Amino acid sequence: MTPIRLTLALALTALISGCGADGEPVQPTVAANVGVSGSGTHVSGGVGLGKGPFNLWLGF
């Protein structure tokens, strides 16, 4: 299994478990940032899930 497929499989597993497949649903956290400077524009963001001591954050 390639690293990309493994990462996607793990992300899908986390998404399914976070959407209530095993208990109460967990509301995701979404963040987006836009930065403007003299050297250009920078866009970033991410999606996260958290329940108890477990947190998963995927940024782009």
LOZAMAR-742582 format. One record per residue (C-alpha): residue in one letter; x, z, y. Coordinates in steps of 0.02 Angstrom, whole numbers, plus 50000, padded with zeros to 5 digits. Layout:
   rest      xx      zz      yy
      A       X       Z       Y
...
This chain:
   rest      xx      zz      yy
      M   50000   50000   50000
      T   50070   49950   50169
      P   50092   50083   50304
      I   49954   50004   50409
      R   49829   50009   50266
      L   49877   50189   50227
      T   49851   50238   50409
      L   49682   50151   50414
      A   49629   50233   50251
      L   49675   50406   50317
      A   49585   50373   50482
      L   49429   50314   50389
      T   49433   50469   50279
      A   49446   50581   50432
      L   49305   50486   50518
      I   49189   50502   50368
      S   49226   50687   50346
      G   49201   50714   50533
      C   49033   50626   50538
      G   48941   50752   50431
      A   48973   50682   50257
      D   49029   50857   50206
      G   48929   50980   50312
      E   48880   50981   50495
      P   48936   50833   50603
      V   49081   50856   50722
      Q   49068   50781   50896
      P   49221   50674   50937
      T   49322   50692   51096
      V   49362   50534   51195
      A   49490   50517   51335
      A   49541   50370   51444
      N   49675   50360   51578
      V   49723   50225   51703
      G   49883   50244   51803
      V   49938   50135   51948
      S   50115   50140   52019
      G   50237   50027   52106
      S   50296   49958   51938
      G   50122   49912   51875
      T   49967   49977   51790
      H   49963   50084   51633
      V   49807   50108   51525
      S   49796   50236   51384
      G   49664   50329   51288
      G   49620   50410   51125
      V   49489   50484   51010
      G   49499   50655   50930
      L   49406   50767   50808
      G   49426   50954   50794
      K   49349   51089   50686
      G   49423   51261   50668
      P   49612   51253   50650
      F   49609   51066   50605
      N   49629   50935   50742
      L   49654   50747   50726
      W   49697   50640   50878
      L   49723   50451   50879
      G   49792   50383   51042
      F   49820   50207   51106
